[in-house]
Amino acid sequence: MSYPEPRYLGEHGEASGVVKLAGQAPDLIIGGEGGTKVHYLATGGSTNGAYGLYRWEMSGKPSGPDPHFHRTMTESFYVLSGTIKLYNGDRWVDGKPGDFLFVPEGGIHAFRNESGEPASMLILFTPGAPREGYFEELAEIAASGRRLTPEEWTDVYLRHDQYMV
């Protein structure tokens, strides 16, 4: 393995870092007040497509996607607090603070908070796909109270590189 080709060609570097403080309000809440709080720490757009990093704060209500895979990106999970069930395509484990799951392209995976207690994690996508569009669409669906048909859900998933198994 070697270093990739340079992406910055300047001579002296530049002041271009972005700070996100822990106390900032979430960028999105899925499921209304008391739902999942999503913090856009670094989007694919803000990292020039390198990666997307999100802090996912789940309430005690059961939540999380069913098993699925992505064709265009990897996904990694790092548990910060609470207990989050992590699925690696083979088995479910109770993820505790410090536990990590990496899923390559095509890897079946899922996560759930079934503990009844709040839990949080970091989710990392590489390369930086526009996942915030998917998260925002989920929030809109939840806020509308509308029940999607299986065909409508399939359309949502396919537009966002998510293939259900």
C-alpha positions as CSV (number, residue, x, y, z in Angstrom):
1,M,0.0,0.0,0.0
2,S,1.3,3.5,-0.8
3,Y,0.1,7.0,-0.4
4,P,-2.5,8.2,-2.9
5,E,-1.7,10.9,-5.4
6,P,-1.6,14.4,-3.9
7,R,-4.9,16.2,-3.8
8,Y,-3.4,19.5,-2.6
9,L,-0.7,21.0,-4.7
10,G,-0.1,24.3,-2.9
11,E,3.4,25.1,-1.4
12,H,2.6,26.3,2.1
13,G,-0.7,24.8,3.2
14,E,-3.7,26.9,4.2
15,A,-6.0,27.5,7.1
16,S,-9.1,25.5,6.0
17,G,-10.0,23.3,9.0
18,V,-13.6,23.2,10.2
19,V,-14.5,22.8,13.9
20,K,-17.8,21.2,15.0
21,L,-18.3,21.7,18.7
22,A,-20.0,18.9,20.7
23,G,-22.8,21.2,22.0
24,Q,-24.1,22.3,18.6
25,A,-27.6,21.4,17.7
26,P,-28.1,18.4,15.4
27,D,-28.4,19.0,11.7
28,L,-31.4,16.7,11.5
29,I,-33.9,14.9,13.7
30,I,-35.5,11.7,12.3
31,G,-38.8,10.8,13.9
32,G,-39.6,14.2,15.4
33,E,-38.7,15.5,18.9
34,G,-37.3,12.6,20.8
35,G,-36.2,10.8,17.6
36,T,-32.7,10.1,16.2
37,K,-30.5,13.2,16.2
38,V,-28.0,13.3,13.3
39,H,-24.9,15.5,13.3
40,Y,-23.3,16.1,9.9
41,L,-19.7,16.2,11.1
42,A,-18.2,16.0,7.6
43,T,-20.2,15.4,4.5
44,G,-18.9,14.1,1.2
45,G,-19.5,17.7,-0.1
46,S,-17.3,19.2,2.6
47,T,-14.5,16.7,2.2
48,N,-14.3,16.8,-1.6
49,G,-15.8,13.3,-1.7
50,A,-13.2,11.7,0.5
51,Y,-15.6,10.6,3.2
52,G,-18.7,11.4,5.2
53,L,-18.8,11.3,9.0
54,Y,-22.0,11.5,11.0
55,R,-22.8,11.3,14.7
56,W,-26.0,9.3,15.2
57,E,-27.7,9.8,18.6
58,M,-30.6,7.4,19.1
59,S,-33.3,7.8,21.8
60,G,-34.5,4.7,23.7
61,K,-37.1,3.9,21.1
62,P,-36.3,0.9,18.9
63,S,-34.8,2.1,15.7
64,G,-32.4,1.2,12.9
65,P,-32.4,-0.2,9.3
66,D,-33.0,-3.7,8.3
67,P,-30.1,-5.7,6.8
68,H,-28.8,-4.1,3.5
69,F,-25.7,-3.5,1.5
70,H,-24.2,-0.7,-0.6
71,R,-22.5,-1.1,-4.0
72,T,-20.6,2.2,-4.0
73,M,-19.2,2.8,-0.5
74,T,-17.9,1.3,2.7
75,E,-19.6,1.9,6.0
76,S,-18.1,1.9,9.5
77,F,-19.6,2.2,12.9
78,Y,-18.0,3.2,16.2
79,V,-20.1,3.0,19.3
80,L,-19.8,6.0,21.5
81,S,-22.4,5.3,24.2
82,G,-25.1,2.8,25.2
83,T,-25.7,-0.5,23.5
84,I,-26.2,-0.8,19.7
85,K,-26.9,-4.1,18.0
86,L,-24.5,-4.4,15.1
87,Y,-25.0,-6.9,12.3
88,N,-22.1,-8.0,10.1
89,G,-24.1,-10.1,7.7
90,D,-23.5,-13.2,9.7
91,R,-24.6,-12.4,13.3
92,W,-25.8,-9.7,15.6
93,V,-23.6,-8.5,18.5
94,D,-24.3,-6.0,21.3
95,G,-22.0,-3.2,20.4
96,K,-20.7,-1.3,23.5
97,P,-18.7,1.9,23.7
98,G,-15.4,1.4,21.8
99,D,-16.7,-1.4,19.6
100,F,-16.2,-1.0,15.9
101,L,-17.7,-2.6,12.7
102,F,-16.2,-2.1,9.2
103,V,-18.3,-3.1,6.2
104,P,-16.8,-3.1,2.7
105,E,-18.8,-2.5,-0.5
106,G,-21.3,-5.3,-0.9
107,G,-21.2,-6.3,2.8
108,I,-24.5,-7.0,4.4
109,H,-25.0,-5.1,7.6
110,A,-27.5,-3.4,9.9
111,F,-27.8,-1.7,13.3
112,R,-30.5,-1.3,15.9
113,N,-31.0,0.3,19.2
114,E,-33.3,-2.1,21.1
115,S,-31.9,-1.4,24.6
116,G,-34.7,1.0,25.6
117,E,-31.9,3.5,26.5
118,P,-30.2,6.3,24.5
119,A,-27.2,5.2,22.4
120,S,-24.8,7.0,20.1
121,M,-22.2,6.1,17.4
122,L,-20.2,7.5,14.6
123,I,-21.0,6.4,11.1
124,L,-18.3,6.8,8.4
125,F,-18.9,6.4,4.7
126,T,-16.0,6.1,2.2
127,P,-16.0,7.6,-0.3
128,G,-18.1,10.5,0.7
129,A,-21.5,9.8,-0.8
130,P,-24.3,12.3,-0.3
131,R,-25.9,10.4,2.6
132,E,-27.5,13.5,4.1
133,G,-30.0,13.4,1.2
134,Y,-31.1,9.9,2.3
135,F,-31.3,10.9,5.9
136,E,-33.4,14.0,5.1
137,E,-35.7,11.9,3.0
138,L,-36.2,9.5,5.9
139,A,-37.0,12.4,8.2
140,E,-39.5,13.8,5.7
141,I,-41.3,10.4,5.5
142,A,-41.4,10.1,9.3
143,A,-42.6,13.6,9.7
144,S,-45.4,13.2,7.1
145,G,-46.8,10.1,8.9
146,R,-47.2,8.6,5.4
147,R,-46.9,4.9,5.0
148,L,-44.8,3.9,2.0
149,T,-45.6,0.8,-0.1
150,P,-42.9,-1.8,-0.5
151,E,-42.4,-0.4,-4.1
152,E,-42.0,3.1,-2.8
153,W,-39.5,2.0,-0.2
154,T,-37.5,0.2,-2.9
155,D,-37.4,3.4,-5.0
156,V,-36.1,5.4,-2.0
157,Y,-33.4,2.8,-1.3
158,L,-32.3,2.4,-4.9
159,R,-31.9,6.2,-5.3
160,H,-29.5,6.1,-2.3
161,D,-27.4,3.0,-3.1
162,Q,-29.1,0.9,-0.5
163,Y,-30.1,-2.7,-1.4
164,M,-32.2,-4.6,1.1
165,V,-31.7,-8.3,1.6
